[in-house]
Amino acid sequence: MDNKRILILSYSYSSQTRNLLNGLMEGLREKDREIHWEQLTLTSELRFPLGSIAATVIMMVQTFFRKRYPILPLSPVCFEQWDLVIVAGPTWSYSPSGPILSLIDRDGQKIFSGKMVLPFISCRGYWRVHYFGLKGMLRRCGAHVLAPIVFSHPTPEPWRTIGVFLKLAGRAPEAGSSWFRRFYPKYGHSREQIAESRKLGLVVGQAMQAGDSLEKVVFPVPVKTEDG
């Protein structure tokens, strides 16, 4: 059977998406298939954390209106023929991240037209608007969009919202012995979720190896509702 080729296009602001993708890659590589992982690079650095409450509020407002963050040109290999393209990134104010939006604006038609695309979403909890918006943009590029793989931060609301805001503002709410740490023990995704991502990579790899349609693969979505 022909070796299936997989392209992963990703942006990770605080390393959370990258950590999950490391797990996914382990699972995909168990079948020794051809994979290219292209991590988007911004033309201007966007530091993490932002460092202040004011800067965090400004970024939240800008990303709510889908501000684009320009990216450097992709490697030529990204424009080759791929059997599956995985588009991975965090949710920013209900939407795909600014670098992912820039990618679709600039290179969407060239990369996604006629391709099977699997969205991979890392989020605090509000992922559905992100997915449906992303699906619409990818379809306009001519892509065949699959159901997404979604990982939301495991800490319950309202603590994860407060914790993420404080983390972006330059605080460390999960550190020390403060009372808040009892409700917010860790920023981002857990080791268990990274292990689950590896299992999903194995599922995707096995399905492609067997020639099965990925449309028949049902990926788990977060149990918590979008409001926590």
Rosetta blueprint (number, residue, H / E / L):
1 M L
2 D L
3 N L
4 K L
5 R E
6 I E
7 L E
8 I E
9 L E
10 S E
11 Y L
12 S L
13 Y L
14 S L
15 S L
16 Q H
17 T H
18 R H
19 N H
20 L H
21 L H
22 N H
23 G H
24 L H
25 M H
26 E H
27 G H
28 L H
29 R H
30 E L
31 K L
32 D L
33 R L
34 E E
35 I E
36 H E
37 W E
38 E E
39 Q E
40 L L
41 T L
42 L E
43 T L
44 S L
45 E L
46 L L
47 R L
48 F L
49 P L
50 L L
51 G L
52 S L
53 I H
54 A H
55 A H
56 T H
57 V H
58 I H
59 M H
60 M H
61 V H
62 Q H
63 T H
64 F H
65 F L
66 R L
67 K L
68 R L
69 Y L
70 P L
71 I E
72 L L
73 P L
74 L L
75 S L
76 P H
77 V H
78 C H
79 F H
80 E L
81 Q L
82 W L
83 D L
84 L E
85 V E
86 I E
87 V E
88 A E
89 G E
90 P E
91 T E
92 W E
93 S L
94 Y L
95 S E
96 P E
97 S L
98 G H
99 P H
100 I H
101 L H
102 S H
103 L H
104 I H
105 D H
106 R H
107 D H
108 G H
109 Q H
110 K H
111 I H
112 F H
113 S L
114 G L
115 K L
116 M E
117 V E
118 L E
119 P E
120 F E
121 I E
122 S E
123 C E
124 R L
125 G L
126 Y L
127 W L
128 R H
129 V H
130 H H
131 Y H
132 F H
133 G H
134 L H
135 K H
136 G H
137 M H
138 L H
139 R H
140 R H
141 C L
142 G L
143 A L
144 H E
145 V E
146 L L
147 A L
148 P L
149 I E
150 V E
151 F E
152 S E
153 H L
154 P L
155 T L
156 P L
157 E L
158 P L
159 W H
160 R H
161 T H
162 I H
163 G H
164 V H
165 F H
166 L H
167 K H
168 L H
169 A L
170 G L
171 R L
172 A L
173 P L
174 E L
175 A L
176 G L
177 S L
178 S L
179 W H
180 F H
181 R H
182 R H
183 F L
184 Y L
185 P L
186 K L
187 Y L
188 G L
189 H L
190 S L
191 R H
192 E H
193 Q H
194 I H
195 A H
196 E H
197 S H
198 R H
199 K H
200 L H
201 G H
202 L H
203 V H
204 V H
205 G H
206 Q H
207 A H
208 M H
209 Q H
210 A H
211 G L
212 D L
213 S L
214 L H
215 E H
216 K H
217 V L
218 V L
219 F L
220 P L
221 V L
222 P L
223 V L
224 K L
225 T L
226 E L
227 D L
228 G L
